[in-house]
Amino acid sequence: MREFDADDIELILQMAQEITGAKIHRTHDSVLVQNIRTRVIRNGCHSLEEYLRYLDRTPSEEPHFISALTIHTTSFFREMVAFEQFNKHLEARIATRPQDTFNLLSIGSSTGEELYSFGLVLESFRRRCPGFDYRLEAWDIDPVSLSSVSEGQYPDKVMGSIPLLYKNLMEKVPDRARTWTPIRDIRTRVHTRCRNILEISTQIEKFDFIACRNLLIYFDQAKIDKAISHIINLLTEKGVLCTGVSEAVAVRHEQLRSLSMPFFTVRSAVASPTVSKDAISNTTKSRRSHKSIALLEEGRNPKEQLGVLLRDAGYEVLSTRSPQDICDAITHSRNIGLIILQNILLTGRSPLDYIKKLRELGYKDAICLMANQSDSSLAEKAIAVGCTEILVKPIRTDEVLARCKHYLGLPLKKSYFYPDLILIGASTGGTELLVKMLANLPSPCPPLLVVQHISPNFAQDYAQRLAKTSGLTLGNIRNGEKLMPGHLYMALHDYHIRVTRQDGTLRLDLNLGPHRNNHRPSVDVLFESALTTRTKIVACLMTGMGADGAQGLLKLRNQGALTFAQDEASSVVFGMPREAIRLDAVDYVCNPEEMRRHIDEILCKTMRKRNVSNAS
């Protein structure tokens, strides 16, 4: 076969854009080209031109051609926050309409993992709510993927993504090793249609819930608006749209109002009051918890106790080994926003009865039960009597912190610490942006470390310029250098920069380890190095291609750092910030001016607080 030349590749990408309506990102170029190359070879053709002629005279090849030009990225229970919100939505729905059929549509369903994730949740409700039923519909432009939806068979590795509560709704496929499928009760409720959300011309039945997740990110704003208009016409009066977390910010339509990200509903005929930008800003800032956690501890060693770790993260915690203490706390109106139960302590007393008692006492907020992997029957019963979530043991501390942030928001103390370090990562479009954003930083300023993807030929001059405009001193970039307040540190050559703690002092570590995310220096390497220093950190991830820094930002956030990502509107390339948002690694998504205001507030207010404390 003749290798594709530049014109061939351009034609392939043009066809992909015309057929899917999507913007083709560079990260997908090679995948789509390889997909078409595979079809050319498989059909015995010697060039793209010959394959296209074969396609014209062979209708059976068209589905495979479309599939080759389609981006396939999906998994079971992706972005768990959406499924937690879905559970709450179903509870409210069934409370008012218990004997009803719930119609759910998945747009851009690909091979069906997401559709079946919603199906697993719906089936668990159907089994415990007599009279309730549901119907699932999958749309995609790729007929090959839709056949996979109808088949509903997946490799056993997917079982690791399915929560314990729903594993019993999956079954092994007979005569197919290491293959699983949702139970028949779910599969028989699935219907598929080959449809493009951008090209709906006829009236179709209405849906109570539409999942269009991580599809809009491939469209420009005009196509997003068109898709949203079509979706609104498909929703029932009180129907709900669920988008991907990272794309929710692009959903702008006067007929939609946000419920809780990433859920939207159609506005009622009564006009809703306009919400000002200040109100939105205040809402974001108020996502700091004034509520406390009640924790039924099991650790005997104080250093191993979960309560100590939660307090270190900034939460107010009532930790006890007595179940009665928690009952007393909620009875006397203690401001408890989350209860975590370690069921080992309920020996001799049913965890189910205890959860029911908490609900009977009027407790309405989240209850999480920590249970072993083997306790699947307990998990389902616990959810039925009022448990909000099962945390499967063993569970890492950062995972527990992530759940606390989900239910309570950021700890109240979080924005009021004076950081030991400020860490910033940026790539394409970051050089001029950082010069403007960091100009004339407040004094004193903690050590500021920057990874900017830039040619080593320009790094030294750029670092000097950045230090000068920020009012900081450019620190010596050498192994073991003590990190000093009022200093800026930046990688100047082909090496990673890391932070270490030696003898109680924060120091610089230069590292020639392998490239991360195709970069050295890497933002992820810098961010992850700070995890072991047990310091108070503010971390920012700015414009840039790819995903460098997103995983590190998530780990920092889970350990209590205050994290920021640049918004799409102000980003030259919305790659690194988008991935961080998708991972739920970000406390604030904002433009550089807003980010700078946050930094000023953090540094100035906490310093004034320090001075007042010292004066007293």
ABEGO torsion letter per residue (X at the ends): XBBBBAAAAAAAAAAAAAAAGBBBBAAAAAAAAAAAAAAAAAAGBABAAAAAAAAAABAAAAAAAAAAABBBBBBBGBGAAAAAAAAAAAAAAAAABABBBBBBBBBGAEAGAAAAAAAAAAAAAAAABBGBBBBBBBBBABAAAAAAAAAGBBBAAAAAABBAAAAAABBBBBGBBGBBBBBAAAAAABBBBBBBAABBABBBBBBABBBBBGAAAABBAAAAAAAAAAAAAABBAABBBBBBAAAAAABBBAABBBBBOABBBBBBABBBBBBBAAAAAAAAAAABBABBBBBBBABABAAABAAAAAAAAGBBBBBBABAAAAAAAAAAGBBBABBBBBAAAABGBBAAAAAAAAAAAGBABBBBBBBBAAAAAAAAAAAAAGBABBBBOBBBAAAAAAAAAAAAEBBAAAAABBBABBBBBBBBGAAAAAAAAABGBBOBBBBBBBBBBBBAAAAAAAAAAAAAAAGBBBBBBBBGBBBBBGBBBBBABBBBBBBBBBGGBBBBBBBABBBBGGBOBBAAAAAAAAAAAGBBBBBBBBBEBEABGAAAAAAAAAAGBBBBBBBAAABABBAAAAAAAAAGABABBBBAAAAAAAAAAAAAAAAAAAAAAAAX
